[in-house]
Amino acid sequence: MAYVDGFVLAVPTANKQKFIEHAKKFDPMFLEFGATRVFECWGDDVPKGKVTDFQGAVKAKDDETVVFSWVEWPDKATRDAGMKKMMEDERMDMNANPMPFDGMRMIFGGFESVVEL
């Protein structure tokens, strides 16, 4: 079954187009290095919770929108090799290509699929 990397981040709402441009520039690298699909999803119906929520997880400010993204890989081995190649790729130089959001508040993780329909 597939392996999935998931990401949640807070992007300044004013940077929506910059975020889209950034994603269009870097997301093809995931596919180049073995991913099968990449999704970037701009928060639309993201309610505040009573105990916890997406905003709290990334300490989103009032002028930020929560983004939920995931990358699907055929398996963990392909993901591990692909992510290694991405991190070593000179195109990933964040000094030359800064992210349009605070990467320190991004949460992410790798997930093994247990049910697929």
C-alpha positions as CSV (number, residue, x, y, z in Angstrom):
1,M,0.0,0.0,0.0
2,A,1.0,3.6,-0.5
3,Y,3.1,5.7,2.0
4,V,2.0,9.3,2.7
5,D,3.8,12.3,3.9
6,G,1.4,14.8,5.5
7,F,1.9,18.5,6.2
8,V,-0.1,21.2,8.0
9,L,1.1,24.8,8.0
10,A,-0.1,28.4,8.5
11,V,0.4,30.7,5.5
12,P,-0.3,34.4,5.6
13,T,-3.6,34.8,3.7
14,A,-2.0,37.6,1.7
15,N,0.6,35.1,0.5
16,K,-1.9,32.7,-1.1
17,Q,-0.6,33.3,-4.7
18,K,3.0,33.3,-3.5
19,F,2.3,29.9,-1.8
20,I,0.7,28.5,-5.0
21,E,3.7,29.7,-7.1
22,H,6.1,28.2,-4.6
23,A,4.2,24.8,-4.7
24,K,4.1,24.8,-8.5
25,K,7.9,25.3,-8.5
26,F,8.8,22.7,-5.9
27,D,6.0,20.0,-5.9
28,P,7.1,18.6,-9.3
29,M,10.3,17.6,-7.6
30,F,8.3,15.1,-5.5
31,L,7.1,13.5,-8.7
32,E,10.5,13.6,-10.2
33,F,11.8,11.6,-7.2
34,G,9.1,9.0,-7.2
35,A,5.9,10.3,-5.6
36,T,2.7,9.4,-7.4
37,R,0.5,12.4,-6.3
38,V,0.9,15.7,-4.5
39,F,-2.0,17.8,-3.0
40,E,-1.9,21.3,-1.7
41,C,-5.1,22.3,0.0
42,W,-6.0,25.9,1.1
43,G,-8.1,26.0,4.2
44,D,-11.8,26.7,3.5
45,D,-13.9,25.1,6.2
46,V,-11.4,24.7,9.1
47,P,-13.4,25.1,12.4
48,K,-11.9,26.0,15.7
49,G,-12.1,23.2,18.2
50,K,-12.9,23.1,21.8
51,V,-9.8,21.1,22.8
52,T,-7.5,21.3,19.8
53,D,-7.7,22.1,16.1
54,F,-5.5,22.8,13.0
55,Q,-5.0,26.5,13.9
56,G,-3.7,25.6,17.3
57,A,-1.4,22.9,15.9
58,V,0.5,25.4,13.8
59,K,-0.2,28.5,16.0
60,A,-2.0,30.2,13.1
61,K,-2.6,33.9,13.5
62,D,-5.8,35.7,12.6
63,D,-4.3,36.8,9.2
64,E,-3.2,33.3,8.3
65,T,-4.9,30.4,6.5
66,V,-4.2,26.7,7.4
67,V,-2.9,24.6,4.5
68,F,-3.1,20.8,4.5
69,S,-0.8,19.0,2.1
70,W,0.1,15.5,1.4
71,V,2.4,13.5,-0.9
72,E,1.6,10.0,-1.9
73,W,4.5,7.5,-2.6
74,P,4.3,3.9,-3.8
75,D,6.0,2.7,-0.6
76,K,8.3,3.9,2.2
77,A,11.5,2.9,0.5
78,T,10.7,5.1,-2.5
79,R,9.7,7.9,-0.1
80,D,13.0,7.6,1.9
81,A,15.1,7.6,-1.3
82,G,13.1,10.4,-2.9
83,M,13.2,12.7,0.2
84,K,16.9,12.1,0.5
85,K,17.4,13.2,-3.1
86,M,15.2,16.2,-2.6
87,M,17.0,17.4,0.5
88,E,20.4,17.1,-1.4
89,D,19.1,18.9,-4.5
90,E,20.5,22.4,-5.0
91,R,17.0,23.6,-6.0
92,M,16.0,23.2,-2.4
93,D,18.2,26.0,-1.2
94,M,15.8,27.9,0.9
95,N,18.1,31.0,1.0
96,A,17.7,31.3,-2.7
97,N,14.0,30.2,-2.7
98,P,12.5,31.2,0.7
99,M,9.2,29.7,1.7
100,P,6.2,32.1,1.8
101,F,5.3,30.9,5.3
102,D,7.0,30.2,8.7
103,G,8.4,26.7,8.3
104,M,9.2,26.5,12.0
105,R,5.4,26.1,12.7
106,M,4.8,23.5,10.0
107,I,4.0,20.0,11.3
108,F,4.6,16.9,9.2
109,G,5.0,13.2,9.4
110,G,5.1,10.0,7.4
111,F,2.2,7.6,7.5
112,E,1.8,4.0,6.5
113,S,-1.5,3.3,4.7
114,V,-3.6,0.8,6.6
115,V,-6.9,1.1,4.5
116,E,-7.3,2.1,0.9
117,L,-10.6,2.2,-1.0
